[in-house]
Amino acid sequence: MQEQPGADSRRAPAVDAAGALAFILEVALLGAAGLWAIEVLPLPPVVAVLIALAPLIVFWGLYMAPQAKRRIGWPVHPMVAHGLFLLGSGLLFGIGRVWPGAVMLLLTGVSAFLTWRQRGRRAEEARALREAGESRQRRPGGRRAAR
């Protein structure tokens, strides 16, 4: 990871840890939804998993993924993400998978704490991204702009 001049290097590992933990929780959410679907829906397992995961994957891809064009902004994004992680934990508890549900609940708490600790930096990053996007939209482009 390249650091910007003047960036506080003590914060970089926390950002990496929070990002890695968020990715682990995203995968755990998919696993929890898949297990729940297999045990609750009266369908063949493959069909049940597809029915449960398709809307979740589409939602995440459209609104939550880092490269999503319609990405939900700060501070709503981490609240929605952690709400979904809590839902995944609840799904695991609901089907009697207490230990995986407890681990996911604990990891969600750690992730929420790390996000809270980084709120100033994350908000500044989101503001910079918005400003960069606005400056790109204001500048005319193409052949006619070059004239």
VMD Tcl script that builds the backbone (N, CA, C; Angstrom):
set m [mol new atoms 441]
animate dup $m
set s [atomselect $m all]
$s set {name element resname resid chain x y z} {
  {N N MET 1 A 0.836 -1.172 0.000}
  {CA C MET 1 A 0.000 0.000 0.000}
  {C C MET 1 A 0.880 1.234 0.000}
  {N N GLN 2 A 0.698 2.120 -0.954}
  {CA C GLN 2 A 1.481 3.337 -1.020}
  {C C GLN 2 A 0.840 4.387 -0.132}
  {N N GLU 3 A 1.703 5.107 0.566}
  {CA C GLU 3 A 1.193 6.130 1.460}
  {C C GLU 3 A 1.332 7.493 0.827}
  {N N GLN 4 A 0.403 8.349 1.120}
  {CA C GLN 4 A 0.434 9.717 0.653}
  {C C GLN 4 A 1.408 10.493 1.536}
  {N N PRO 5 A 2.058 11.512 0.993}
  {CA C PRO 5 A 2.916 12.331 1.834}
  {C C PRO 5 A 2.111 12.956 2.953}
  {N N GLY 6 A 2.647 12.870 4.138}
  {CA C GLY 6 A 1.979 13.442 5.299}
  {C C GLY 6 A 0.929 12.534 5.910}
  {N N ALA 7 A 0.729 11.341 5.357}
  {CA C ALA 7 A -0.265 10.427 5.914}
  {C C ALA 7 A 0.282 9.796 7.184}
  {N N ASP 8 A -0.573 9.573 8.136}
  {CA C ASP 8 A -0.183 8.966 9.393}
  {C C ASP 8 A -0.096 7.458 9.188}
  {N N SER 9 A 1.112 6.914 9.216}
  {CA C SER 9 A 1.315 5.495 8.919}
  {C C SER 9 A 0.787 4.602 10.023}
  {N N ARG 10 A 0.552 5.140 11.218}
  {CA C ARG 10 A 0.036 4.304 12.299}
  {C C ARG 10 A -1.398 3.862 12.048}
  {N N ARG 11 A -2.129 4.558 11.210}
  {CA C ARG 11 A -3.526 4.218 10.949}
  {C C ARG 11 A -3.696 3.217 9.820}
  {N N ALA 12 A -2.739 3.063 8.974}
  {CA C ALA 12 A -2.874 2.204 7.797}
  {C C ALA 12 A -3.203 0.752 8.147}
  {N N PRO 13 A -2.530 0.117 9.128}
  {CA C PRO 13 A -2.880 -1.273 9.427}
  {C C PRO 13 A -4.320 -1.435 9.900}
  {N N ALA 14 A -4.861 -0.453 10.616}
  {CA C ALA 14 A -6.248 -0.552 11.075}
  {C C ALA 14 A -7.202 -0.532 9.890}
  {N N VAL 15 A -6.898 0.289 8.894}
  {CA C VAL 15 A -7.744 0.332 7.709}
  {C C VAL 15 A -7.696 -1.009 7.001}
  {N N ASP 16 A -6.517 -1.578 6.867}
  {CA C ASP 16 A -6.383 -2.882 6.229}
  {C C ASP 16 A -7.112 -3.951 7.032}
  {N N ALA 17 A -7.007 -3.916 8.355}
  {CA C ALA 17 A -7.685 -4.897 9.195}
  {C C ALA 17 A -9.199 -4.762 9.062}
  {N N ALA 18 A -9.679 -3.535 9.042}
  {CA C ALA 18 A -11.121 -3.317 8.906}
  {C C ALA 18 A -11.611 -3.802 7.550}
  {N N GLY 19 A -10.857 -3.544 6.502}
  {CA C GLY 19 A -11.243 -3.998 5.162}
  {C C GLY 19 A -11.231 -5.506 5.051}
  {N N ALA 20 A -10.206 -6.138 5.617}
  {CA C ALA 20 A -10.129 -7.601 5.588}
  {C C ALA 20 A -11.267 -8.216 6.388}
  {N N LEU 21 A -11.551 -7.641 7.543}
  {CA C LEU 21 A -12.643 -8.155 8.371}
  {C C LEU 21 A -13.989 -7.971 7.674}
  {N N ALA 22 A -14.176 -6.845 7.007}
  {CA C ALA 22 A -15.419 -6.621 6.269}
  {C C ALA 22 A -15.575 -7.657 5.161}
  {N N PHE 23 A -14.478 -7.977 4.464}
  {CA C PHE 23 A -14.553 -8.990 3.411}
  {C C PHE 23 A -14.908 -10.357 3.994}
  {N N ILE 24 A -14.299 -10.701 5.109}
  {CA C ILE 24 A -14.606 -11.982 5.772}
  {C C ILE 24 A -16.087 -12.021 6.156}
  {N N LEU 25 A -16.600 -10.923 6.668}
  {CA C LEU 25 A -18.010 -10.880 7.056}
  {C C LEU 25 A -18.940 -10.932 5.847}
  {N N GLU 26 A -18.514 -10.348 4.731}
  {CA C GLU 26 A -19.318 -10.442 3.506}
  {C C GLU 26 A -19.441 -11.896 3.055}
  {N N VAL 27 A -18.341 -12.613 3.081}
  {CA C VAL 27 A -18.362 -14.033 2.693}
  {C C VAL 27 A -19.180 -14.834 3.705}
  {N N ALA 28 A -19.021 -14.519 4.989}
  {CA C ALA 28 A -19.794 -15.208 6.024}
  {C C ALA 28 A -21.292 -14.955 5.860}
  {N N LEU 29 A -21.647 -13.740 5.431}
  {CA C LEU 29 A -23.054 -13.417 5.176}
  {C C LEU 29 A -23.622 -14.308 4.077}
  {N N LEU 30 A -22.864 -14.480 3.013}
  {CA C LEU 30 A -23.311 -15.366 1.932}
  {C C LEU 30 A -23.452 -16.800 2.429}
  {N N GLY 31 A -22.486 -17.253 3.218}
  {CA C GLY 31 A -22.560 -18.605 3.776}
  {C C GLY 31 A -23.754 -18.778 4.699}
  {N N ALA 32 A -23.999 -17.781 5.547}
  {CA C ALA 32 A -25.129 -17.853 6.475}
  {C C ALA 32 A -26.453 -17.903 5.720}
  {N N ALA 33 A -26.586 -17.066 4.701}
  {CA C ALA 33 A -27.820 -17.059 3.914}
  {C C ALA 33 A -27.993 -18.382 3.172}
  {N N GLY 34 A -26.897 -18.935 2.665}
  {CA C GLY 34 A -26.972 -20.221 1.977}
  {C C GLY 34 A -27.378 -21.353 2.914}
  {N N LEU 35 A -26.758 -21.407 4.095}
  {CA C LEU 35 A -27.126 -22.449 5.074}
  {C C LEU 35 A -28.586 -22.309 5.503}
  {N N TRP 36 A -28.995 -21.070 5.742}
  {CA C TRP 36 A -30.383 -20.834 6.136}
  {C C TRP 36 A -31.333 -21.328 5.044}
  {N N ALA 37 A -31.018 -21.014 3.798}
  {CA C ALA 37 A -31.882 -21.413 2.680}
  {C C ALA 37 A -31.977 -22.928 2.572}
  {N N ILE 38 A -30.865 -23.609 2.733}
  {CA C ILE 38 A -30.862 -25.079 2.643}
  {C C ILE 38 A -31.745 -25.688 3.717}
  {N N GLU 39 A -31.684 -25.140 4.924}
  {CA C GLU 39 A -32.422 -25.742 6.034}
  {C C GLU 39 A -33.881 -25.311 6.106}
  {N N VAL 40 A -34.215 -24.137 5.574}
  {CA C VAL 40 A -35.570 -23.613 5.748}
  {C C VAL 40 A -36.440 -23.785 4.505}
  {N N LEU 41 A -35.893 -23.539 3.341}
  {CA C LEU 41 A -36.703 -23.600 2.127}
  {C C LEU 41 A -36.907 -25.049 1.682}
  {N N PRO 42 A -38.153 -25.425 1.377}
  {CA C PRO 42 A -38.446 -26.810 0.977}
  {C C PRO 42 A -38.155 -27.034 -0.518}
  {N N LEU 43 A -36.929 -26.781 -0.907}
  {CA C LEU 43 A -36.511 -26.912 -2.296}
  {C C LEU 43 A -35.205 -27.700 -2.340}
  {N N PRO 44 A -34.819 -28.172 -3.514}
  {CA C PRO 44 A -33.493 -28.782 -3.617}
  {C C PRO 44 A -32.428 -27.765 -3.177}
  {N N PRO 45 A -31.354 -28.219 -2.539}
  {CA C PRO 45 A -30.365 -27.298 -1.974}
  {C C PRO 45 A -29.817 -26.269 -2.963}
  {N N VAL 46 A -29.513 -26.680 -4.174}
  {CA C VAL 46 A -28.955 -25.731 -5.146}
  {C C VAL 46 A -29.964 -24.635 -5.468}
  {N N VAL 47 A -31.202 -25.001 -5.659}
  {CA C VAL 47 A -32.249 -24.022 -5.965}
  {C C VAL 47 A -32.467 -23.089 -4.780}
  {N N ALA 48 A -32.503 -23.651 -3.572}
  {CA C ALA 48 A -32.705 -22.845 -2.371}
  {C C ALA 48 A -31.592 -21.816 -2.208}
  {N N VAL 49 A -30.349 -22.247 -2.424}
  {CA C VAL 49 A -29.216 -21.328 -2.296}
  {C C VAL 49 A -29.284 -20.234 -3.359}
  {N N LEU 50 A -29.605 -20.600 -4.580}
  {CA C LEU 50 A -29.707 -19.603 -5.644}
  {C C LEU 50 A -30.798 -18.581 -5.347}
  {N N ILE 51 A -31.935 -19.047 -4.860}
  {CA C ILE 51 A -33.042 -18.141 -4.543}
  {C C ILE 51 A -32.668 -17.197 -3.407}
  {N N ALA 52 A -31.939 -17.699 -2.420}
  {CA C ALA 52 A -31.566 -16.855 -1.280}
  {C C ALA 52 A -30.422 -15.904 -1.611}
  {N N LEU 53 A -29.454 -16.369 -2.378}
  {CA C LEU 53 A -28.256 -15.562 -2.614}
  {C C LEU 53 A -28.381 -14.570 -3.769}
  {N N ALA 54 A -29.186 -14.878 -4.767}
  {CA C ALA 54 A -29.278 -13.995 -5.935}
  {C C ALA 54 A -29.653 -12.560 -5.553}
  {N N PRO 55 A -30.711 -12.329 -4.778}
  {CA C PRO 55 A -31.043 -10.936 -4.425}
  {C C PRO 55 A -29.951 -10.269 -3.588}
  {N N LEU 56 A -29.341 -11.041 -2.698}
  {CA C LEU 56 A -28.284 -10.495 -1.852}
  {C C LEU 56 A -27.077 -10.074 -2.687}
  {N N ILE 57 A -26.685 -10.910 -3.631}
  {CA C ILE 57 A -25.535 -10.605 -4.486}
  {C C ILE 57 A -25.838 -9.408 -5.388}
  {N N VAL 58 A -27.047 -9.346 -5.928}
  {CA C VAL 58 A -27.415 -8.215 -6.787}
  {C C VAL 58 A -27.410 -6.917 -5.971}
  {N N PHE 59 A -28.011 -6.941 -4.780}
  {CA C PHE 59 A -28.024 -5.749 -3.929}
  {C C PHE 59 A -26.612 -5.309 -3.596}
  {N N TRP 60 A -25.766 -6.257 -3.190}
  {CA C TRP 60 A -24.403 -5.920 -2.803}
  {C C TRP 60 A -23.635 -5.366 -4.009}
  {N N GLY 61 A -23.817 -5.978 -5.149}
  {CA C GLY 61 A -23.113 -5.527 -6.344}
  {C C GLY 61 A -23.540 -4.138 -6.798}
  {N N LEU 62 A -24.818 -3.813 -6.639}
  {CA C LEU 62 A -25.318 -2.511 -7.088}
  {C C LEU 62 A -25.037 -1.385 -6.105}
  {N N TYR 63 A -25.128 -1.665 -4.801}
  {CA C TYR 63 A -25.101 -0.592 -3.822}
  {C C TYR 63 A -23.980 -0.641 -2.797}
  {N N MET 64 A -23.341 -1.787 -2.614}
  {CA C MET 64 A -22.377 -1.911 -1.525}
  {C C MET 64 A -20.943 -2.168 -1.987}
  {N N ALA 65 A -20.756 -2.709 -3.163}
  {CA C ALA 65 A -19.422 -3.063 -3.645}
  {C C ALA 65 A -18.567 -1.803 -3.827}
  {N N PRO 66 A -17.257 -1.929 -3.617}
  {CA C PRO 66 A -16.386 -0.748 -3.743}
  {C C PRO 66 A -16.450 -0.068 -5.105}
  {N N GLN 67 A -16.656 -0.800 -6.176}
  {CA C GLN 67 A -16.674 -0.208 -7.512}
  {C C GLN 67 A -18.093 0.041 -8.041}
  {N N ALA 68 A -19.099 -0.096 -7.184}
  {CA C ALA 68 A -20.486 0.080 -7.616}
  {C C ALA 68 A -20.744 1.525 -8.036}
  {N N LYS 69 A -21.452 1.701 -9.141}
  {CA C LYS 69 A -21.757 3.048 -9.628}
  {C C LYS 69 A -22.790 3.741 -8.747}
  {N N ARG 70 A -23.638 2.971 -8.096}
  {CA C ARG 70 A -24.684 3.527 -7.223}
  {C C ARG 70 A -24.369 3.256 -5.751}
  {N N ARG 71 A -23.110 3.208 -5.406}
  {CA C ARG 71 A -22.683 2.863 -4.041}
  {C C ARG 71 A -23.322 3.797 -3.015}
  {N N ILE 72 A -23.799 3.218 -1.945}
  {CA C ILE 72 A -24.364 3.982 -0.840}
  {C C ILE 72 A -23.220 4.741 -0.173}
  {N N GLY 73 A -23.450 5.989 0.158}
  {CA C GLY 73 A -22.394 6.828 0.727}
  {C C GLY 73 A -22.230 6.675 2.225}
  {N N TRP 74 A -21.171 7.293 2.699}
  {CA C TRP 74 A -20.863 7.336 4.122}
  {C C TRP 74 A -21.850 8.284 4.777}
  {N N PRO 75 A -22.361 8.055 5.941}
  {CA C PRO 75 A -22.158 6.967 6.897}
  {C C PRO 75 A -23.205 5.860 6.800}
  {N N VAL 76 A -24.068 5.936 5.798}
  {CA C VAL 76 A -25.133 4.937 5.666}
  {C C VAL 76 A -24.546 3.572 5.274}
  {N N HIS 77 A -23.516 3.572 4.444}
  {CA C HIS 77 A -22.926 2.321 3.962}
  {C C HIS 77 A -22.509 1.383 5.098}
  {N N PRO 78 A -21.706 1.836 6.072}
  {CA C PRO 78 A -21.327 0.903 7.136}
  {C C PRO 78 A -22.511 0.476 8.010}
  {N N MET 79 A -23.512 1.344 8.143}
  {CA C MET 79 A -24.678 0.949 8.936}
  {C C MET 79 A -25.457 -0.162 8.235}
  {N N VAL 80 A -25.639 -0.029 6.925}
  {CA C VAL 80 A -26.337 -1.077 6.165}
  {C C VAL 80 A -25.523 -2.367 6.183}
  {N N ALA 81 A -24.214 -2.247 5.959}
  {CA C ALA 81 A -23.357 -3.438 5.944}
  {C C ALA 81 A -23.420 -4.173 7.284}
  {N N HIS 82 A -23.268 -3.437 8.374}
  {CA C HIS 82 A -23.293 -4.096 9.681}
  {C C HIS 82 A -24.687 -4.624 10.014}
  {N N GLY 83 A -25.720 -3.963 9.535}
  {CA C GLY 83 A -27.072 -4.503 9.701}
  {C C GLY 83 A -27.237 -5.832 8.983}
  {N N LEU 84 A -26.686 -5.920 7.774}
  {CA C LEU 84 A -26.743 -7.194 7.042}
  {C C LEU 84 A -25.913 -8.270 7.733}
  {N N PHE 85 A -24.764 -7.890 8.291}
  {CA C PHE 85 A -23.945 -8.865 9.021}
  {C C PHE 85 A -24.694 -9.370 10.259}
  {N N LEU 86 A -25.415 -8.469 10.932}
  {CA C LEU 86 A -26.230 -8.890 12.077}
  {C C LEU 86 A -27.359 -9.820 11.630}
  {N N LEU 87 A -27.947 -9.523 10.479}
  {CA C LEU 87 A -28.978 -10.395 9.923}
  {C C LEU 87 A -28.413 -11.788 9.657}
  {N N GLY 88 A -27.212 -11.850 9.088}
  {CA C GLY 88 A -26.563 -13.140 8.844}
  {C C GLY 88 A -26.338 -13.911 10.131}
  {N N SER 89 A -25.911 -13.212 11.161}
  {CA C SER 89 A -25.730 -13.856 12.467}
  {C C SER 89 A -27.064 -14.370 12.998}
  {N N GLY 90 A -28.111 -13.562 12.835}
  {CA C GLY 90 A -29.446 -13.985 13.273}
  {C C GLY 90 A -29.952 -15.193 12.504}
  {N N LEU 91 A -29.636 -15.253 11.206}
  {CA C LEU 91 A -30.028 -16.424 10.414}
  {C C LEU 91 A -29.362 -17.679 10.945}
  {N N LEU 92 A -28.085 -17.564 11.311}
  {CA C LEU 92 A -27.379 -18.720 11.859}
  {C C LEU 92 A -27.975 -19.142 13.200}
  {N N PHE 93 A -28.265 -18.174 14.066}
  {CA C PHE 93 A -28.911 -18.508 15.340}
  {C C PHE 93 A -30.272 -19.148 15.094}
  {N N GLY 94 A -30.992 -18.649 14.100}
  {CA C GLY 94 A -32.336 -19.147 13.800}
  {C C GLY 94 A -32.380 -20.593 13.361}
  {N N ILE 95 A -31.309 -21.083 12.749}
  {CA C ILE 95 A -31.295 -22.487 12.319}
  {C C ILE 95 A -30.516 -23.376 13.287}
  {N N GLY 96 A -30.196 -22.816 14.452}
  {CA C GLY 96 A -29.546 -23.616 15.483}
  {C C GLY 96 A -28.029 -23.702 15.372}
  {N N ARG 97 A -27.421 -22.895 14.549}
  {CA C ARG 97 A -25.955 -22.854 14.425}
  {C C ARG 97 A -25.434 -21.771 15.378}
  {N N VAL 98 A -25.387 -22.109 16.656}
  {CA C VAL 98 A -25.083 -21.123 17.692}
  {C C VAL 98 A -23.636 -20.634 17.610}
  {N N TRP 99 A -22.689 -21.543 17.509}
  {CA C TRP 99 A -21.281 -21.122 17.488}
  {C C TRP 99 A -20.947 -20.263 16.272}
  {N N PRO 100 A -21.299 -20.680 15.064}
  {CA C PRO 100 A -21.015 -19.790 13.932}
  {C C PRO 100 A -21.741 -18.450 14.050}
  {N N GLY 101 A -22.974 -18.472 14.574}
  {CA C GLY 101 A -23.713 -17.229 14.762}
  {C C GLY 101 A -23.046 -16.324 15.780}
  {N N ALA 102 A -22.533 -16.921 16.867}
  {CA C ALA 102 A -21.852 -16.133 17.899}
  {C C ALA 102 A -20.546 -15.550 17.374}
  {N N VAL 103 A -19.813 -16.333 16.596}
  {CA C VAL 103 A -18.560 -15.832 16.018}
  {C C VAL 103 A -18.851 -14.686 15.053}
  {N N MET 104 A -19.869 -14.846 14.224}
  {CA C MET 104 A -20.217 -13.784 13.283}
  {C C MET 104 A -20.687 -12.536 14.033}
  {N N LEU 105 A -21.428 -12.716 15.101}
  {CA C LEU 105 A -21.879 -11.594 15.917}
  {C C LEU 105 A -20.683 -10.871 16.544}
  {N N LEU 106 A -19.735 -11.624 17.064}
  {CA C LEU 106 A -18.540 -11.034 17.661}
  {C C LEU 106 A -17.723 -10.270 16.617}
  {N N LEU 107 A -17.520 -10.887 15.451}
  {CA C LEU 107 A -16.753 -10.232 14.394}
  {C C LEU 107 A -17.465 -8.973 13.876}
  {N N THR 108 A -18.794 -9.000 13.854}
  {CA C THR 108 A -19.553 -7.810 13.463}
  {C C THR 108 A -19.326 -6.687 14.464}
  {N N GLY 109 A -19.296 -7.036 15.734}
  {CA C GLY 109 A -19.011 -6.029 16.768}
  {C C GLY 109 A -17.620 -5.440 16.622}
  {N N VAL 110 A -16.627 -6.275 16.355}
  {CA C VAL 110 A -15.258 -5.797 16.158}
  {C C VAL 110 A -15.197 -4.894 14.931}
  {N N SER 111 A -15.861 -5.302 13.852}
  {CA C SER 111 A -15.874 -4.498 12.635}
  {C C SER 111 A -16.542 -3.144 12.874}
  {N N ALA 112 A -17.643 -3.146 13.586}
  {CA C ALA 112 A -18.328 -1.885 13.890}
  {C C ALA 112 A -17.433 -0.983 14.735}
  {N N PHE 113 A -16.709 -1.554 15.684}
  {CA C PHE 113 A -15.795 -0.766 16.514}
  {C C PHE 113 A -14.671 -0.169 15.670}
  {N N LEU 114 A -14.072 -0.979 14.797}
  {CA C LEU 114 A -13.000 -0.476 13.932}
  {C C LEU 114 A -13.519 0.633 13.006}
  {N N THR 115 A -14.720 0.455 12.491}
  {CA C THR 115 A -15.314 1.475 11.624}
  {C C THR 115 A -15.554 2.759 12.404}
  {N N TRP 116 A -16.046 2.628 13.614}
  {CA C TRP 116 A -16.287 3.794 14.458}
  {C C TRP 116 A -14.982 4.530 14.759}
  {N N ARG 117 A -13.918 3.783 15.048}
  {CA C ARG 117 A -12.620 4.402 15.341}
  {C C ARG 117 A -12.068 5.143 14.135}
  {N N GLN 118 A -12.405 4.701 12.937}
  {CA C GLN 118 A -11.865 5.302 11.719}
  {C C GLN 118 A -12.841 6.289 11.073}
  {N N ARG 119 A -13.875 6.660 11.776}
  {CA C ARG 119 A -14.939 7.451 11.170}
  {C C ARG 119 A -14.435 8.755 10.562}
  {N N GLY 120 A -13.498 9.440 11.189}
  {CA C GLY 120 A -12.987 10.697 10.640}
  {C C GLY 120 A -12.253 10.477 9.334}
  {N N ARG 121 A -11.396 9.489 9.310}
  {CA C ARG 121 A -10.625 9.200 8.090}
  {C C ARG 121 A -11.537 8.709 6.971}
  {N N ARG 122 A -12.456 7.824 7.302}
  {CA C ARG 122 A -13.383 7.305 6.285}
  {C C ARG 122 A -14.263 8.418 5.718}
  {N N ALA 123 A -14.730 9.304 6.568}
  {CA C ALA 123 A -15.562 10.410 6.098}
  {C C ALA 123 A -14.753 11.328 5.182}
  {N N GLU 124 A -13.488 11.563 5.522}
  {CA C GLU 124 A -12.641 12.404 4.674}
  {C C GLU 124 A -12.395 11.733 3.322}
  {N N GLU 125 A -12.169 10.412 3.321}
  {CA C GLU 125 A -11.991 9.687 2.061}
  {C C GLU 125 A -13.248 9.771 1.204}
  {N N ALA 126 A -14.416 9.611 1.825}
  {CA C ALA 126 A -15.679 9.689 1.084}
  {C C ALA 126 A -15.879 11.086 0.510}
  {N N ARG 127 A -15.542 12.117 1.278}
  {CA C ARG 127 A -15.666 13.492 0.798}
  {C C ARG 127 A -14.737 13.727 -0.396}
  {N N ALA 128 A -13.511 13.225 -0.330}
  {CA C ALA 128 A -12.558 13.389 -1.435}
  {C C ALA 128 A -13.055 12.679 -2.692}
  {N N LEU 129 A -13.629 11.483 -2.522}
  {CA C LEU 129 A -14.165 10.755 -3.673}
  {C C LEU 129 A -15.334 11.505 -4.302}
  {N N ARG 130 A -16.207 12.064 -3.465}
  {CA C ARG 130 A -17.333 12.835 -3.997}
  {C C ARG 130 A -16.846 14.050 -4.762}
  {N N GLU 131 A -15.868 14.756 -4.194}
  {CA C GLU 131 A -15.340 15.940 -4.860}
  {C C GLU 131 A -14.665 15.584 -6.171}
  {N N ALA 132 A -13.938 14.476 -6.200}
  {CA C ALA 132 A -13.285 14.042 -7.435}
  {C C ALA 132 A -14.337 13.685 -8.482}
  {N N GLY 133 A -15.399 13.036 -8.065}
  {CA C GLY 133 A -16.481 12.691 -8.989}
  {C C GLY 133 A -17.186 13.916 -9.518}
  {N N GLU 134 A -17.400 14.921 -8.664}
  {CA C GLU 134 A -18.052 16.151 -9.098}
  {C C GLU 134 A -17.171 16.914 -10.070}
  {N N SER 135 A -15.859 16.950 -9.827}
  {CA C SER 135 A -14.982 17.702 -10.729}
  {C C SER 135 A -14.913 17.025 -12.092}
  {N N ARG 136 A -15.013 15.696 -12.124}
  {CA C ARG 136 A -15.032 14.990 -13.407}
  {C C ARG 136 A -16.322 15.286 -14.149}
  {N N GLN 137 A -17.426 15.419 -13.432}
  {CA C GLN 137 A -18.709 15.663 -14.082}
  {C C GLN 137 A -18.797 17.095 -14.616}
  {N N ARG 138 A -18.158 18.043 -13.974}
  {CA C ARG 138 A -18.238 19.439 -14.390}
  {C C ARG 138 A -17.413 19.720 -15.634}
  {N N ARG 139 A -16.291 19.033 -15.781}
  {CA C ARG 139 A -15.417 19.291 -16.927}
  {C C ARG 139 A -16.007 18.700 -18.189}
  {N N PRO 140 A -16.089 19.487 -19.243}
  {CA C PRO 140 A -16.556 18.928 -20.515}
  {C C PRO 140 A -15.485 18.018 -21.081}
  {N N GLY 141 A -15.895 17.012 -21.822}
  {CA C GLY 141 A -14.939 16.077 -22.400}
  {C C GLY 141 A -15.261 15.815 -23.858}
  {N N GLY 142 A -14.397 15.088 -24.521}
  {CA C GLY 142 A -14.632 14.722 -25.904}
  {C C GLY 142 A -14.030 15.700 -26.890}
  {N N ARG 143 A -14.341 15.479 -28.151}
  {CA C ARG 143 A -13.755 16.289 -29.222}
  {C C ARG 143 A -14.188 17.738 -29.153}
  {N N ARG 144 A -15.438 17.986 -28.842}
  {CA C ARG 144 A -15.926 19.363 -28.840}
  {C C ARG 144 A -15.299 20.178 -27.719}
  {N N ALA 145 A -14.991 19.551 -26.612}
  {CA C ALA 145 A -14.381 20.277 -25.507}
  {C C ALA 145 A -12.951 20.703 -25.837}
  {N N ALA 146 A -12.300 20.001 -26.736}
  {CA C ALA 146 A -10.916 20.322 -27.095}
  {C C ALA 146 A -10.836 21.534 -28.002}
  {N N ARG 147 A -11.920 21.954 -28.601}
  {CA C ARG 147 A -11.892 23.090 -29.538}
  {C C ARG 147 A -11.757 24.400 -28.860}
}
mol reanalyze $m
mol bondsrecalc $m
mol representation Tube
mol addrep $m
